[in-house]
Amino acid sequence: MINWQGKVKLTWRTYAGLILFVLVLFAVVALMIVEVRLAPVLHTWAHTKAVGLATTAINLAVEEVMAGTLDSTALAKLIRDGDGSLKGVQYDMGAVNRVSSQASQLILKNLEDMGQQAFAIPLGQLTGLRFLAAWGPDIPVRMVPVGALTATPMASFQSAGLNQTWHRVLLDIEVMMRVVVPLLAEEIAVSARVPIVEEIFIGDVPSWYFAGQENLTIQEGLLEFPLN
């Protein structure tokens, strides 16, 4: 005969299982809270570090190219008529493309030489509270250059005062960096604009000179287009 009124006695294994379940549940909830609160801060911090590393590699590469035998005045030549009026600008695209290619190769080499960068940031630093900045366990952060890079030569004309124009040839550079942290793993695009030619000349560039230019950017006092 079954005793329906008898109490079921829980064994120590049952108690241990319940305690383990509660602890696991608490840990999962705590990690979810930490991720929600810290992931945006960690993303911003990692993005800043990635931009700093890529910018350093870009600047070192461009400085090395510019310090070589490059004659920046030979990349662009002003064309004037018999009266001295500016008719346009002639670019040596062979030289411009060589500079772009050399800079790209040096940037990739600099990133390769840097290799994988590892950092450790205290958990307290991500809270934004100064008195906790040095507290807590360290969170490992790794920066890995992906190797994807684009460098686009751009021509830029900007008003520099009365009857003066600021002319530049720029390299629009974009480097991909991969950030790996416990709460984040993504690729970040780092962009930089580096001038390789800068000059101020008297006169305005004729408006017809820009006719038919593709991807022409027009803002107040500024005209830009890619050099293809």
C-alpha positions in Angstrom: 0.0 0.0 0.0 1.3 3.5 -1.0 1.7 6.1 1.7 0.4 9.3 0.0 1.0 11.4 3.1 4.6 10.5 3.5 7.2 13.3 2.9 9.8 12.8 0.2 13.3 13.2 1.6 15.7 15.1 -0.6 19.2 13.6 -0.9 22.4 15.6 -0.7 22.8 15.1 -4.5 19.5 16.9 -5.0 20.5 19.7 -2.7 23.9 20.0 -4.5 22.2 20.0 -7.9 19.8 22.8 -6.9 22.6 24.9 -5.5 24.7 24.4 -8.6 21.7 25.4 -10.8 21.1 28.6 -8.8 24.8 29.5 -9.0 24.9 28.9 -12.8 21.7 30.9 -13.3 23.1 33.7 -11.2 26.4 33.7 -13.2 24.5 33.8 -16.5 22.4 36.8 -15.4 25.4 38.6 -14.0 27.3 38.1 -17.3 24.3 39.4 -19.3 24.2 42.5 -17.1 27.9 43.1 -17.4 27.7 42.7 -21.2 24.9 45.2 -21.5 26.6 47.8 -19.3 30.2 47.4 -20.4 30.1 46.3 -24.1 29.4 49.9 -25.4 32.2 51.3 -23.2 34.6 48.5 -24.2 33.8 49.1 -27.9 34.6 52.8 -27.6 37.9 52.1 -25.8 38.9 49.4 -28.3 38.0 51.6 -31.3 40.2 54.4 -29.9 43.1 52.0 -29.5 42.6 50.7 -33.1 42.5 54.2 -34.6 45.7 55.1 -32.7 47.6 52.0 -34.0 46.5 52.4 -37.6 47.1 56.1 -37.6 50.7 55.6 -36.4 51.3 53.1 -39.1 49.9 55.4 -41.7 51.8 58.5 -40.6 55.1 56.6 -40.5 54.6 55.2 -44.0 53.7 58.6 -45.5 56.6 60.3 -43.8 59.0 57.7 -45.2 57.6 58.1 -48.8 57.7 61.9 -48.6 61.3 61.8 -47.2 62.5 59.9 -50.2 63.2 61.2 -53.7 59.6 62.4 -54.2 59.2 65.8 -55.7 55.7 66.8 -54.7 55.7 69.8 -57.1 56.1 67.3 -60.0 52.8 65.6 -59.1 50.7 68.6 -60.1 51.4 71.3 -62.7 49.4 74.5 -63.0 48.3 75.3 -66.6 48.0 79.0 -67.4 47.1 80.9 -70.6 49.1 83.7 -72.2 47.6 86.2 -69.9 48.6 84.2 -66.8 45.1 83.2 -66.0 44.8 79.7 -64.5 43.2 77.3 -66.9 43.5 74.0 -64.9 45.8 71.6 -63.2 47.6 68.7 -64.9 48.4 65.7 -62.7 51.2 63.2 -63.3 49.0 60.2 -62.6 51.9 57.8 -62.9 53.7 59.5 -60.1 50.5 59.9 -58.0 49.8 56.2 -58.4 53.4 55.2 -57.5 53.1 57.3 -54.3 49.8 55.7 -53.4 51.2 52.2 -54.0 54.4 52.8 -52.0 52.4 54.3 -49.1 50.0 51.3 -49.1 52.9 48.8 -49.1 54.7 50.6 -46.3 51.5 50.9 -44.2 50.9 47.1 -44.5 54.5 46.5 -43.6 54.3 48.7 -40.6 51.1 47.0 -39.4 52.8 43.6 -40.0 55.9 44.7 -38.0 53.6 45.8 -35.2 52.0 42.3 -35.2 49.2 41.4 -32.8 48.9 44.0 -30.1 47.8 42.9 -26.7 46.5 45.1 -23.9 45.0 44.6 -20.5 42.6 47.0 -19.0 41.3 46.9 -15.4 37.6 46.2 -15.2 37.1 49.2 -13.0 38.4 51.5 -15.8 35.4 50.7 -17.9 32.9 51.8 -15.3 33.9 55.5 -15.9 34.5 56.0 -12.1 37.9 57.4 -11.3 38.2 55.8 -7.9 37.6 52.4 -9.5 39.9 52.9 -12.5 42.7 50.6 -11.2 40.5 48.0 -9.5 39.2 44.7 -10.7 40.5 41.9 -12.9 42.3 42.8 -16.1 40.3 42.3 -19.4 42.5 41.1 -22.3 42.3 43.0 -25.5 43.9 42.0 -28.8 44.3 44.2 -31.9 45.0 42.2 -35.1 45.6 44.0 -38.5 43.3 42.4 -41.0 45.4 43.4 -44.0 42.7 45.0 -46.0 43.7 48.5 -47.2 42.5 51.0 -49.7 44.3 54.3 -50.7 42.4 56.7 -53.0 44.2 59.8 -54.4 41.9 62.9 -54.1 42.2 66.4 -55.6 41.0 69.2 -53.3 40.4 72.9 -54.0 39.4 75.2 -51.2 39.0 79.0 -51.1 41.9 80.5 -49.1 40.9 84.1 -49.2 40.5 86.8 -51.8 41.4 85.4 -55.3 43.4 82.6 -53.7 42.9 78.9 -53.8 44.3 76.2 -51.5 45.1 73.1 -53.7 46.0 69.7 -52.2 46.5 66.2 -53.4 45.3 63.8 -50.6 45.5 60.1 -50.0 42.2 58.8 -48.6 43.4 55.7 -46.7 41.2 53.1 -45.0 42.7 50.2 -42.9 40.8 47.3 -41.4 41.6 46.4 -37.8 40.2 43.4 -36.0 39.4 43.8 -32.3 39.1 40.7 -30.1 37.9 41.1 -26.5 35.8 38.8 -24.3 32.6 40.8 -25.1 33.4 41.9 -28.6 34.9 40.6 -31.8 34.6 42.8 -34.8 36.4 44.6 -37.6 36.9 48.3 -37.4 37.6 50.6 -40.4 40.1 53.3 -39.6 40.2 56.2 -42.1 42.8 58.9 -42.5 43.5 61.7 -45.0 47.1 62.5 -45.7 48.3 65.4 -47.9 51.1 64.7 -50.4 50.8 68.0 -52.3 49.9 71.4 -50.7 50.1 74.8 -52.4 48.3 78.1 -52.5 48.0 79.8 -55.9 46.5 83.1 -57.1 43.3 82.8 -59.0 40.2 80.6 -59.0 40.1 77.3 -60.9 37.6 77.8 -63.8 34.2 76.1 -63.1 34.3 74.3 -66.5 37.4 72.5 -65.3 35.2 70.4 -63.0 32.6 69.6 -65.6 32.2 65.9 -66.1 34.2 64.9 -63.0 32.8 61.8 -61.4 32.1 61.6 -57.6 32.6 65.4 -57.3 32.1 66.7 -53.8 30.9 70.3 -53.6 30.6 72.2 -50.3 30.8 75.8 -49.4 34.2 76.9 -50.7 35.4 73.3 -51.2 35.6 71.1 -54.3 37.0 67.5 -54.2 37.1 64.6 -56.6 39.1 61.3 -56.9 42.0 61.1 -59.2 41.4 58.1 -61.4 
